[in-house]
Amino acid sequence: MYMNACEDTVLKVEDLKVAFHTEMGTAEVLHGLSYQLKKGKVLAVVGESGCGKTVHALSLLNLLPSGGKVTSGRIYFKDQNILALSAQELRKLRGARISMIFQDPMTSLNPIRSVGKQLTETILAHRSCSALRAQAMAIRLLKKVGIPQARERMKEYPFQFSGGQRQRIMIAMALCLHPDILIADEPTTALDVTIQAQILKLIKELQIQNQMSAVFITHNLSIVADVADEVLVLYGGHEVEKAPVQELFAHPLHPYTQGLLRSLVSVDQKQDKLPAIEGYPPAAGQSMSGCPFAPRCPKACAKCHESLPPIFIQDGHEVRCWLMEEKA
């Protein structure tokens, strides 16, 4: 059994590999991901669509869709290997200890059950309390996440709420049992910038109040600085860079991270055309012998196309790039 080397480590992912069985064969989409999450800290996982962010998130709760399978590695929540838990043990863990906010609240909420019913059922499934007590807790939660007239709106259905309000309800549902870890998978996708800012502020406030750890998944680097303590950059299912958030923004070392940061829009920019990373990311499961970013990298050399670089570590800053070999 794994025991934390440090008492404040709540989540440890070791050499995680995930593959999907397809008509064309087995396609590996996550290649040996490893990291640790400390108590009360937020890890942002960033990268373009298809890089493995959501697959990684679903793996943390053993929720991979049909055809998906963890082929190797370990995921530890404190001293428990999540991948070795029984179905009953997983049900106790999900929601109560580790909660998840999914990308689309409209498809995550049951459209034919009232919001109040869904909240109280979640509480009653994990807490020993009366239905009346669970209802009172649900009302308090809706108020806490900024739903007006919470008592009256408990009877309403998801379609009667706006997109931002539905996302707030999902946050309330995820936090109703005071979990140790919150996994937020693109929680502000498709929301306008005003609602996005409100949602991010709310998640950050609740995370600090409850001393909760969080894995925040996004493709949008512009919001990472406001929510994260550390940033993990994925590309083609590989970790390419990991560093404290201020260090990563001040000194990005991987060409892919540099490209992502250059493409951010600034109100001070006066350019006709924004910088962009030329080309396309590799298809999920695509077999490559070298660095997955090499075909798009302006700094790639012959070695980059021939072999996958290891992770070089420099003062706690992790980078998977052959350019770091001379500096290591």
Sequence and secondary structure as in RCSB ss.txt:
>XXXX:A:sequence
MYMNACEDTVLKVEDLKVAFHTEMGTAEVLHGLSYQLKKGKVLAVVGESGCGKTVHALSLLNLLPSGGKVTSGRI
YFKDQNILALSAQELRKLRGARISMIFQDPMTSLNPIRSVGKQLTETILAHRSCSALRAQAMAIRLLKKVGIPQA
RERMKEYPFQFSGGQRQRIMIAMALCLHPDILIADEPTTALDVTIQAQILKLIKELQIQNQMSAVFITHNLSIVA
DVADEVLVLYGGHEVEKAPVQELFAHPLHPYTQGLLRSLVSVDQKQDKLPAIEGYPPAAGQSMSGCPFAPRCPKA
CAKCHESLPPIFIQDGHEVRCWLMEEKA
>XXXX:A:secstr
    SSTTEEEEEEEEEEEEEETTEEEEEEEEEEEEEETT EEEEE STTSSHHHHHHHHTT   TTEEEEEEEE
EETTEEGGG  HHHHHHHBTTTEEEE S HHHHS TTS HHHHHHHHHHHHS   HHHHHHHHHHHHHHTT SSH
HHHTTS GGGS HHHHHHHHHHHHHTT  SEEEEESTTTT  HHHHHHHHHHHHHHHHHTT EEEEEES GGGHH
HH SEEEEEETTEEEEEEEHHHHHHS  SHHHHHHHHTS  TT   SS     S    TT   SS TTGGG TT 
 HHHHHS    EEETTEEE  GGGTTT 
